[in-house]
Amino acid sequence: MKEEAAPRNTRTTLKEEARALRRSSTFFFSPRVIRNRRSGSNLISDVKPGAIRQALILITLAVLPALGEAVYFRNKVSWQSRLSASEIVTVDQARSWSDGVTWVDARPAEEFENDHIPGAILLNEDSWNELLPQFLEQWSPEKRVVVYCSAQSCNAAVEVARRLRQEAGLNNVFVLQGGWEGWQEANR
């Protein structure tokens, strides 16, 4: 014959829960005595030794996505867009400026050599110091500069445009909406 379990006392259950709560709250903090080697005095510490290691692991895990964005997604649009609407130009707008445009290709040299907008000048971040003087020789102050890269998802054009404004002091610098892919689509 099976014996039935005696009904649990509510008071006993609450005591067990309180003990469990006390045990779980000492996960990170529990008072302990640490002996100071220099002075020989005793110090009381509330931090468990493993808590610092766990905090460092959590901080490292929090930093990894930022590093991933900076390195792996270098040529992709950042989740923090740095362009205002006045700095973006469509293919049709740029075409309406006809000969008043200097096209700048911010893609890698291999992609530029394969194909580019007619008359475009190669200027990318990888070879910025070598290519900027060549660009400035061909640049004309009365022309608008339109920078493009692979696609709308490319961040290279944004960075080259920013550097042209800040480092070269150019004012009429725009980023082509849709990039190279947008140009090709408009020319089909």
Secondary structure, DSSP 8 states (H G I E B T S, - for coil): ---------HHHHHHHHHHHHHHHHTTTEEEEEEE-TTT--EEEEEE-HHHHHHHHHHHHHHHHHHHHHHHTTTTS--SS----GGGEE-HHHHHHTGGGEEEEE-S-HHHHHH---TT-EE--STTHHHHHHHHHHH--TTSEEEEE-SSTT--HHHHHHHHHHHTS--SSEEEETTHHHHHHHHT-
